[in-house]
Amino acid sequence: MRSSLARTRRGQPALAPLTNGTGARLHLRRAFTLLEVLLVVSILAMLAMFTWPSFQGTSDRARLDESVRRLKTLIAMCRAEAMTETRCYRITFRLDGSIKLRRQLDPITHPQVYIPVQREWANLAFMLDGVWVESVCLLPDGPPPVQVEDELKTFDHMERDFEPIDIENFEQPIDITFNPDGTSRSLRWLIRDDTGRGFQLTLDGRVGRLAVEELPTLKPGEVEPPPAINLDQEAEQERAQWEEAGWEPYRP
């Protein structure tokens, strides 16, 4: 104000305030200096160095937990779709610890031919990277479920400790076929990640109930995924079956 009065008294016009074109005054703000920006960047970098290991550990744990959730969803979806479509759905544990999903082409004309499931939910990875099926234990089917006071009775055959077999030691991949009545084989399998964490999953095929139990964590030197396998022969056999049945894979 004094500067404007002094300019006016000396005969110099006063500087007009800055406006945005509509008459409203603009308030000028001081910009950050280069030194201030570099200081903030340095502080953020130091914080990232200290917090990155904990974030990485959380991410590793989330991979296995998410894989368990996806497997539970996969079991439920396969059972529901088999009952809805009155055709079998099949989950296959390959000898390299990976998982494959197929469904029956036609239960009447081609009951032995299984094709990929062309559904949006089936396009997701069933297990995330660094997670695999470590071992499998084949369980006896046991007697039919009995309804007792609105609770399914538990039979001893599902509670015994059976010794699992490493997945690579099987001669053939292990299938879980969900029938139109909702039943399947009973199976127990272990999944593990590259950090040593693991879960045991037990499927009661009579009723589709899946029990999940976390396993003790192994040391890094004790963790080793199954060896890789050549999937070309499997793909050729499937293509031959599809061609014989007159089915062609959908190619967008």
C-alpha positions in Angstrom: 0.0 0.0 0.0 2.8 2.4 0.9 4.6 1.5 -2.3 1.5 2.3 -4.3 1.0 5.6 -2.6 4.6 6.5 -3.1 4.4 5.7 -6.8 1.2 7.9 -7.1 2.8 10.8 -5.3 5.8 10.7 -7.6 3.5 10.7 -10.6 4.0 7.0 -11.4 0.9 4.9 -11.9 0.3 2.2 -9.3 0.6 -1.4 -10.3 -2.7 -3.1 -10.9 -3.3 -6.4 -9.0 -3.2 -9.6 -11.0 -6.6 -11.0 -12.0 -7.8 -14.1 -13.8 -9.7 -12.2 -16.4 -13.0 -12.2 -14.5 -12.0 -9.5 -12.0 -11.0 -12.0 -9.2 -7.6 -11.4 -7.7 -5.0 -14.1 -8.1 -2.9 -15.0 -5.0 0.7 -15.8 -5.8 2.3 -18.7 -4.0 5.9 -19.3 -3.4 7.2 -22.2 -5.5 9.4 -25.0 -4.1 13.1 -24.7 -4.7 15.2 -27.4 -6.2 16.9 -28.0 -2.9 13.5 -28.6 -1.2 12.4 -31.0 -3.8 15.7 -33.0 -3.6 15.4 -33.1 0.2 11.8 -34.6 0.0 12.9 -37.1 -2.6 15.8 -38.2 -0.4 13.6 -38.7 2.6 11.1 -40.8 0.6 13.9 -42.9 -0.7 15.2 -43.6 2.8 11.7 -44.5 4.0 11.3 -46.9 1.0 14.6 -48.6 1.9 13.4 -49.3 5.4 9.8 -50.4 4.5 10.4 -52.4 1.3 11.4 -55.7 3.1 8.2 -55.6 5.1 6.1 -54.9 2.0 7.8 -57.7 0.2 7.1 -60.1 3.0 3.5 -59.1 3.0 3.3 -59.6 -0.7 4.9 -63.1 -0.4 2.3 -64.1 2.2 -0.5 -62.7 0.1 0.5 -64.9 -2.9 -0.1 -68.2 -1.0 -3.2 -66.9 0.8 -4.7 -65.7 -2.5 -3.9 -69.1 -4.1 -5.8 -70.9 -1.3 -8.8 -68.6 -1.8 -8.7 -69.2 -5.5 -8.6 -73.0 -5.0 -11.5 -72.9 -2.7 -13.5 -70.9 -5.2 -12.4 -73.3 -8.0 -13.7 -76.3 -6.1 -17.0 -74.6 -5.4 -17.5 -73.4 -8.9 -16.7 -76.8 -10.5 -19.1 -78.5 -8.2 -21.8 -76.0 -8.8 -21.3 -76.0 -12.6 -21.3 -79.8 -12.8 -24.7 -79.9 -11.0 -26.1 -77.1 -13.0 -25.0 -78.3 -16.5 -25.3 -82.1 -15.6 -21.9 -82.7 -17.0 -18.6 -83.5 -15.3 -15.9 -80.9 -14.4 -12.4 -82.1 -13.8 -9.4 -80.5 -12.0 -6.1 -82.1 -12.8 -2.9 -81.9 -10.7 0.0 -82.2 -13.1 3.2 -83.8 -12.1 5.0 -80.4 -12.1 2.6 -79.1 -9.4 0.4 -77.0 -11.7 -3.3 -77.2 -12.2 -5.5 -77.8 -15.3 -9.3 -77.4 -15.6 -11.5 -79.2 -18.1 -15.2 -80.0 -18.5 -17.0 -82.8 -20.3 -17.8 -82.1 -23.9 -21.0 -84.1 -24.0 -22.0 -86.7 -21.3 -24.0 -88.7 -23.8 -22.0 -88.7 -27.1 -18.5 -88.0 -25.9 -18.3 -88.7 -22.1 -14.5 -89.3 -22.2 -13.6 -86.1 -24.0 -12.8 -83.1 -21.8 -12.4 -79.6 -23.2 -11.2 -76.2 -21.7 -13.8 -74.3 -19.7 -14.6 -71.2 -21.6 -15.9 -69.1 -18.7 -14.5 -65.8 -17.4 -13.9 -67.2 -13.9 -11.9 -70.1 -15.5 -9.4 -67.7 -17.2 -7.8 -66.7 -14.0 -4.6 -68.4 -12.7 -5.7 -70.9 -10.1 -2.4 -70.5 -8.2 -0.1 -67.4 -8.3 3.5 -67.5 -9.4 5.8 -69.2 -6.9 3.0 -71.5 -5.6 2.7 -75.2 -6.5 1.1 -78.5 -5.5 3.8 -80.2 -3.4 2.2 -83.6 -2.6 -1.1 -85.5 -2.8 -2.7 -88.1 -0.6 -5.5 -90.3 -2.0 -8.3 -90.7 0.6 -10.9 -93.5 0.7 -14.3 -92.4 -0.2 -15.9 -93.7 3.0 -19.6 -94.2 3.6 -22.3 -91.7 2.5 -22.8 -88.7 4.7 -25.3 -89.0 7.5 -27.5 -86.2 8.8 -27.4 -86.0 12.6 -29.0 -83.0 14.3 -28.4 -80.8 11.3 -24.7 -81.6 11.4 -22.8 -83.9 9.0 -21.3 -86.7 11.0 -17.5 -86.9 10.8 -16.1 -90.3 10.0 -12.7 -91.6 11.1 -11.5 -92.2 7.5 -11.3 -88.4 7.0 -9.5 -87.8 10.3 -6.7 -90.3 10.0 -3.2 -89.2 9.1 -2.3 -90.4 5.6 1.2 -90.0 4.3 1.2 -87.7 1.3 3.2 -88.6 -1.8 5.3 -86.0 -3.7 3.4 -85.0 -6.8 6.3 -85.8 -9.1 6.4 -89.4 -7.8 3.0 -90.3 -9.3 3.0 -92.1 -12.6 0.0 -90.2 -13.9 -1.6 -86.8 -13.1 -4.2 -86.8 -10.3 -7.8 -85.9 -11.3 -10.7 -84.6 -9.2 -13.8 -85.2 -11.3 -17.0 -83.5 -10.1 -20.1 -85.4 -11.0 -23.5 -84.0 -11.8 -24.7 -85.1 -8.4 -22.1 -82.9 -6.7 -19.8 -85.8 -5.5 -16.1 -86.3 -6.3 -13.2 -88.3 -5.0 -11.8 -87.4 -1.6 -8.4 -86.0 -1.7 -5.8 -84.3 0.4 -3.1 -82.1 -1.1 -0.4 -79.8 0.1 0.5 -76.5 -1.6 3.6 -74.5 -0.8 5.3 -71.3 -2.0 9.0 -70.5 -2.5 9.3 -68.9 0.9 8.5 -72.3 2.7 4.9 -71.5 3.8 2.3 -74.2 3.1 -1.3 -75.2 3.5 -3.0 -78.6 3.6 -6.3 -78.9 1.8 -8.6 -81.8 2.4 -11.6 -82.4 0.2 -14.5 -84.5 1.4 -15.8 -85.6 -2.0 -19.1 -86.8 -0.6 -20.4 -83.3 0.2 -17.8 -81.0 -1.4 -16.5 -79.8 1.9 -13.0 -78.4 1.8 -10.9 -78.1 5.0 -7.8 -75.8 5.1 -5.0 -76.0 7.6 -1.7 -74.1 7.6 1.5 -76.1 7.8 4.7 -75.3 9.6 7.0 -73.1 7.5 10.0 -74.9 6.0 13.5 -73.4 5.9 14.6 -71.9 2.5 17.0 -74.8 1.8 14.2 -77.3 2.3 11.9 -75.8 -0.4 12.1 -77.0 -3.9 9.3 -77.0 -6.5 8.7 -80.1 -8.6 10.7 -80.4 -11.8 9.3 -79.0 -15.0 7.6 -81.3 -17.5 7.0 -81.3 -21.2 3.4 -80.4 -21.9 3.6 -80.9 -25.7 2.5 -84.6 -25.5 -0.4 -83.7 -23.3 -1.5 -81.0 -25.7 -1.2 -83.3 -28.7 -3.3 -86.0 -27.1 -6.0 -83.5 -26.3 -6.0 -82.1 -29.8 -6.4 -85.6 -31.2 -9.4 -86.2 -29.0 -11.0 -82.9 -29.9 -10.5 -83.5 -33.6 -12.0 -87.0 -33.4 -15.0 -85.5 -31.5 -15.4 -82.7 -34.0 -14.7 -79.9 -31.5 -12.5 -77.0 -32.2 -11.0 -74.6 -29.6 -12.5 -71.1 -29.7 -10.0 -68.6 -31.1 -11.1 -64.9 -30.7 
